[in-house]
Amino acid sequence: MFSKIEVNGSGACDLYTFLKSGHPTPDGAEDIAWNFTKFLVGPDGQVLARFEPTVTPEEIGEQLASHL
């Protein structure tokens, strides 16, 4: 049920390739540098926002209204 997957590079899982595509970090990198990177996905399956590990759930909550 659970197994290790790649999130960066040529062997990246298709899901993470999709999530990262067009949603770079603030410094312009698309790769995931650390655990706990978060993605907000809309009801239509499109990525609305990317949040780095340092962003708290409270900060995400403040931004949710602008993405809905």
C-alpha positions in Angstrom: 0.0 0.0 0.0 2.8 2.4 0.8 6.2 2.5 -0.8 8.9 5.1 -1.3 8.5 7.1 -4.5 10.7 9.7 -6.2 9.4 13.3 -6.2 12.2 14.9 -8.2 14.3 14.0 -11.3 13.6 11.8 -14.2 12.1 9.0 -12.0 9.6 11.3 -10.3 6.1 10.0 -9.7 3.6 11.4 -12.3 1.5 13.0 -9.5 4.5 15.0 -8.2 5.5 15.9 -11.8 2.0 17.3 -12.3 1.9 19.1 -8.9 5.2 20.8 -9.4 4.7 21.8 -13.1 4.2 25.5 -13.3 4.3 26.0 -9.6 7.9 26.8 -8.6 9.2 27.8 -5.2 9.6 31.5 -4.5 13.2 31.3 -5.8 12.0 29.7 -9.1 12.9 26.0 -8.5 10.3 23.4 -9.3 11.9 20.6 -7.3 10.7 19.7 -3.9 13.6 20.4 -1.5 12.2 19.1 1.7 9.3 17.1 3.2 6.1 18.9 4.0 5.8 20.9 0.8 2.0 21.3 0.4 -0.1 21.9 -2.7 -3.7 23.3 -2.8 -5.7 21.5 -5.4 -9.1 22.8 -6.6 -12.2 20.7 -7.2 -11.3 20.6 -10.9 -8.0 18.9 -10.1 -5.9 22.0 -11.0 -3.1 23.1 -8.6 -4.0 26.5 -7.1 -1.0 27.1 -4.9 2.2 25.7 -3.5 3.3 26.2 0.1 6.8 25.5 1.3 7.5 23.6 4.5 7.9 26.8 6.6 4.3 27.9 5.8 2.0 27.1 8.8 -1.5 25.7 8.5 -2.7 29.1 9.9 -1.0 31.0 7.0 -2.6 28.6 4.5 -6.0 29.1 6.1 -5.7 32.9 5.7 -5.0 32.4 1.9 -7.7 29.8 1.3 -10.5 32.3 0.7 -8.6 33.9 -2.1 -8.3 30.6 -3.9 -11.9 29.4 -3.6 
